[in-house]
Amino acid sequence: MPSKFRVRRIFKGLVWWIARPLARAGTRPNTITYFSLLLALLAALLLNLSGSSVVFGVLVFLSGLFDGVDGAVARERNVASDVGAFTDSVVDKVSEVLILGSIAVAYSGVSFLGIRVEWWVILAITGWLLTSYTRSRASSLGVIDLDIGLGGRSERLFVLVVFSVLNQLFWGLVIVSVMGIFTAGYRFYKYQGEIAQQRKPD
């Protein structure tokens, strides 16, 4: 069954509070999608230029927030489309690579728990991409129960934001790396079972 633990539900009211006036103003959902990408790019640049993990965390939070706003605006204006969903998914992945990659650049050569930051980032990117890919592939094969595992995108971003604001960015990176890998592995196991069950002859 779908996970009941989703951070996005906590911020649902805030997302709609922002989305409704934007929808009334006729804002295009794709404009908001690209704005969320711009915020992720700013987060990446400012982490390397200023070294402030707090500013980084705030911008990552806003990027994640507006990633939810674009879909809400599309639904409010009744203009949701496959093209918009595709664009949003691709932009999400670009944003994630920018966010995680910027940590590798900002702290290049630094080790944490005996492991260089570059390897933590590689682990995180691998887990994050596989978490999304397994869901997308399972959906294309007819799996319905897709929203499983505790480490969804909103949860991973939220953990990274909290630890960034607390000036503990490395701990946040370690946690989201592990979350991504375990969630991807869990989804692979569950989806594989569901696909096998669907293929069984009656």
Helices and strands as residue ranges (DSSP letters): H 7-10, H 12-24, H 29-50, H 53-76, H 82-106, E 111-112, E 115-116, H 117-140, H 153-165, H 169-199
